[in-house]
Structure formats: structure tokens, C-alpha cells
Amino acid sequence: MKKHEILSSQARTALFDPPTDPAAIVRHYTFSPEDMALIRRRRRAANRLGFAVHLSYLRFPGRAPRPEETPPAEMLTFISAQIGCKPEEFASYARRSETRWEHLSGLQAYLDARPFRREDRRAVVQAGIEEGAGSDRGDSIVSAMIAYLRERNIWLPASSELERLALAARAVARKRAYRGLAEGLSLETAAALDALLIVTDERERTPFAWLREWPEAAAPEKSSRCGHGRGRAGSRYRAGCWA
């Protein structure tokens, strides 16, 4: 991942793109009679299909398709079959940008939803901070932010914007976690911990780095409950054996 990214490409696809799994397509993109009545108001087949695609995207994943974006083939085939169009019709949809914005405006009222606004950022970051208190994973934080928006019928912004907000939320959550770890420590303990981060040897290692390189202690040899260990260890086990 790049410096200003918090999601892998696979996680970004799963969160922001339509599904390609047949069961998920049926679950998310089966139109109701009300949906069909609204779709059929468009005269041209291409506009009916384009309008239906916008309706589908806005419901799940919850964003508007980009002007140059083509839906997954499986999704487009399923939608086309429902409204009696050919998938190829989508290629000629919305040559006029005004058509696309008219459709989005009508769907905003139909779905009782709205686009993401600048004033939504603070609340979305707060949702990310709350998730970040329990999980440092980027996909978990972004998922919590998406859930917040979906619950309020707010369309998702671009993935890049939501990732920037998620990075800010994770940074705040980490600072709070570090601060929580230090609360209640005595001055002497805090000073001792700080000293672990100071280079003290000729190999330019901190004591903390040295401790991390310390090999694990060997596991003690197994013995029976009444102690049949070897040497001194065995004598200790025998001495402590219960009758």
C-alpha cells in the first residue's frame, strides 16, 4: 500500500465496488415493482438501463458510478434481463452529462438519500476512531465508517477521501491508546521506559532492540506429577509433590 492508503486493493474492491458473486447480485439488484415503474418512465432503452444501473449502485455499494465506469458483466446482464434491454445498450447511455445528473437527482429523492458533504467528515472520523480503539486494521476502520454512512442514507464519497479520513481516525485512536498505556505510571517507571529507546551501545542499538533480540528461554523438561525430572529440577519437583 502507498503512504496515504489504508486499504489493500482487494479490500478497496470489496468495500467500494459492486459484487460479482451471483447470489449477492440477486440479493442486491432484484428490482421491486416500484423500482420497475420508475425505470420504465425513461423512453430510450439505454437511458432505462443507465438509470437502473445508477439505482443499483446507489443501493449497494452505496455510491454513484463514475462517468467512465462500466458495471461488472454479471451485474449488467442481470439488470438488463429484468428491464428487457440488452447489456450493450449501456455503452450509449448518458452521452449528455445533464442526463446523468438528472437521474441522480431523481434517485436522491426516490431513495431518500443524499451525497456526502464536508460537514459529515467529523462524525465519520469519530466512527473510525471508535472502531480504531478496538482494531488497528484499515479495512475494519473503513467498514465502520461506511456502516455509519449507510445507516443514515448518505452516499459514499470517493474511496480516496474515505481512506484519508480513516488514516486520520487511526492516528487519533493510536495516540489515545498510547496515552492510556502511560496513564498511572510513576515518574520513575516512565523514565525507565523512555531509557529503553536511547542508543547505549557501540552497535547503535537501543536496550529495547536488544531485548527484542534476546532468545526465548528453553522450555523445562516434562515430568510426571510426582516429579521424575533430572538433577536439581527433579529434586524440586519431588520436594513439592503432593501426597
C-alpha positions in Angstrom: 0.0 0.0 0.0 1.1 3.6 -0.7 1.8 6.1 2.1 -1.6 7.7 2.0 -3.6 4.4 1.7 -5.0 2.3 4.4 -6.6 -0.4 2.3 -5.2 -3.1 0.1 -6.5 -3.2 -3.5 -8.6 -6.3 -2.6 -10.2 -4.6 0.4 -10.9 -1.5 -1.6 -12.7 -3.6 -4.3 -14.7 -5.5 -1.7 -15.9 -2.3 0.1 -16.5 0.1 -2.8 -17.3 -2.0 -5.9 -20.4 -4.0 -6.9 -20.3 -7.7 -6.2 -19.7 -10.3 -8.9 -21.0 -13.3 -6.9 -24.3 -14.5 -8.4 -26.1 -14.8 -5.1 -25.0 -11.3 -4.0 -26.1 -9.8 -7.3 -29.6 -11.4 -6.9 -29.8 -10.2 -3.3 -28.8 -6.6 -4.0 -30.1 -5.9 -7.5 -33.5 -7.5 -7.8 -36.0 -4.7 -8.5 -39.3 -4.2 -6.8 -42.5 -3.3 -8.7 -42.0 0.3 -7.6 -38.4 0.3 -9.0 -39.6 -1.1 -12.3 -42.3 1.6 -12.7 -39.7 4.3 -12.1 -37.3 2.7 -14.5 -39.9 2.4 -17.3 -40.5 6.1 -17.3 -37.3 6.5 -19.3 -38.1 6.4 -23.0 -34.8 5.1 -24.6 -33.6 1.6 -23.7 -30.1 3.0 -23.0 -31.5 5.5 -20.5 -33.6 2.9 -18.8 -30.6 0.7 -18.4 -28.4 3.5 -17.2 -31.0 4.7 -14.7 -31.3 1.1 -13.4 -27.5 0.8 -13.0 -27.4 4.1 -11.1 -30.2 2.9 -8.8 -28.3 -0.4 -8.2 -25.0 1.3 -7.4 -26.7 3.8 -5.0 -28.3 1.0 -3.1 -25.1 -1.1 -3.0 -22.3 -0.4 -2.5 -23.9 3.0 -1.8 -22.2 5.3 -4.3 -22.8 6.8 -7.7 -20.9 5.1 -10.6 -18.1 7.1 -12.1 -18.9 8.6 -15.5 -16.4 6.3 -17.2 -17.2 3.2 -15.1 -18.7 0.1 -16.7 -20.6 -2.3 -14.3 -19.3 -5.9 -13.9 -20.6 -8.0 -16.8 -22.6 -10.3 -14.5 -24.4 -7.4 -12.8 -25.2 -5.7 -16.1 -26.6 -8.9 -17.6 -28.8 -9.5 -14.6 -30.2 -5.9 -14.6 -30.7 -5.9 -18.4 -32.7 -9.1 -18.2 -35.1 -7.6 -15.7 -35.9 -4.5 -17.7 -35.9 -6.1 -21.2 -32.7 -4.4 -22.5 -29.5 -5.7 -24.0 -26.3 -5.2 -21.9 -24.7 -3.5 -25.0 -27.2 -0.6 -24.6 -25.2 0.7 -21.7 -22.4 1.9 -24.0 -24.6 4.6 -25.4 -26.0 5.8 -22.0 -25.7 9.4 -20.8 -23.7 10.9 -23.6 -25.0 14.1 -22.2 -23.8 14.7 -18.6 -27.1 16.5 -17.9 -28.9 13.2 -18.3 -26.7 11.6 -15.7 -27.2 14.4 -13.2 -31.0 14.4 -13.8 -31.1 10.7 -13.0 -29.0 11.2 -9.8 -31.3 14.0 -8.7 -34.4 11.9 -9.2 -32.9 8.9 -7.4 -31.8 11.1 -4.4 -35.5 11.9 -3.8 -36.7 8.3 -4.5 -34.2 6.7 -2.1 -34.5 9.5 0.5 -30.7 9.8 0.4 -28.1 12.4 -0.2 -24.5 12.9 -1.2 -21.6 13.0 1.3 -20.9 16.6 2.5 -18.0 18.3 4.1 -19.9 18.6 7.4 -20.2 14.8 7.5 -16.4 14.4 7.9 -16.2 14.9 11.7 -18.9 12.4 12.5 -17.4 9.8 10.1 -13.9 10.3 11.6 -15.4 9.8 15.1 -16.9 6.5 13.9 -13.5 5.5 12.7 -11.8 6.5 16.0 -14.3 4.3 17.9 -13.6 1.3 15.7 -9.8 2.0 15.9 -9.9 1.7 19.7 -10.6 -2.0 19.2 -8.9 -2.7 15.9 -6.0 -1.2 14.1 -6.9 -2.8 10.8 -7.6 -0.4 8.0 -10.5 -2.4 6.5 -12.2 -2.6 9.9 -12.0 1.2 10.3 -13.2 2.0 6.8 -16.0 -0.6 7.2 -17.2 1.1 10.3 -17.2 4.5 8.5 -19.2 3.0 5.6 -21.7 1.5 8.0 -22.2 4.9 9.6 -23.0 6.5 6.3 -25.3 3.7 5.1 -27.3 3.8 8.3 -28.0 7.5 7.5 -28.6 7.1 3.8 -25.6 9.1 2.9 -23.8 8.1 -0.3 -20.2 7.1 -0.1 -17.5 9.6 -1.2 -14.6 8.5 -3.3 -12.6 5.8 -1.7 -9.5 8.1 -1.7 -11.4 10.6 0.5 -12.7 8.0 2.9 -9.2 6.5 3.2 -7.7 9.8 4.1 -10.3 10.2 6.9 -9.6 6.7 8.0 -5.9 7.4 8.3 -6.7 10.4 10.5 -9.0 8.4 12.6 -6.5 5.6 13.1 -3.8 8.1 14.1 -6.1 9.6 16.8 -7.0 6.1 18.1 -3.3 5.2 18.3 -2.5 8.4 20.2 -5.3 7.7 22.7 -4.1 4.1 23.1 -0.5 5.2 23.8 -1.8 7.8 26.3 -3.9 5.2 28.0 -0.9 2.9 28.5 1.1 5.7 30.1 -1.6 6.9 32.5 -0.9 5.9 36.1 2.8 5.2 35.7 5.1 6.7 38.2 7.8 9.1 37.0 10.5 6.5 37.7 8.7 3.9 35.6 8.1 6.4 32.8 11.8 7.4 32.8 12.9 3.8 32.8 10.7 3.1 29.7 12.0 6.2 27.9 15.5 5.0 28.6 14.8 1.8 26.6 14.6 3.9 23.5 18.0 5.5 23.9 21.0 4.1 22.0 23.5 2.8 24.6 26.0 0.5 22.8 28.5 0.7 20.0 26.3 -1.2 17.6 23.8 1.7 17.8 21.0 -0.4 19.3 18.6 0.7 22.0 18.0 -1.5 25.0 14.5 -2.2 23.6 16.0 -3.5 20.4 18.5 -5.6 22.4 15.6 -7.1 24.4 13.7 -8.0 21.3 16.7 -10.0 20.1 17.0 -12.0 23.3 16.4 -15.7 22.5 13.5 -17.4 24.1 14.2 -19.4 27.2 14.3 -23.2 26.7 11.1 -25.0 27.9 11.6 -27.1 31.0 11.7 -30.8 30.6 8.5 -32.6 31.1 8.0 -34.6 34.3 5.2 -36.6 35.9 3.1 -35.1 38.7 5.2 -36.8 41.4 8.4 -35.5 39.8 10.8 -37.7 37.9 12.8 -34.8 36.5 16.5 -34.8 36.3 19.1 -33.2 38.6 18.1 -30.2 40.7 14.9 -29.7 38.7 13.8 -33.2 39.6 14.6 -32.7 43.3 12.5 -29.6 43.3 9.6 -31.4 41.7 9.8 -34.3 44.2 10.0 -31.9 47.1 6.8 -30.2 46.0 4.9 -33.4 45.1 1.6 -33.8 46.9 0.9 -37.0 48.8 
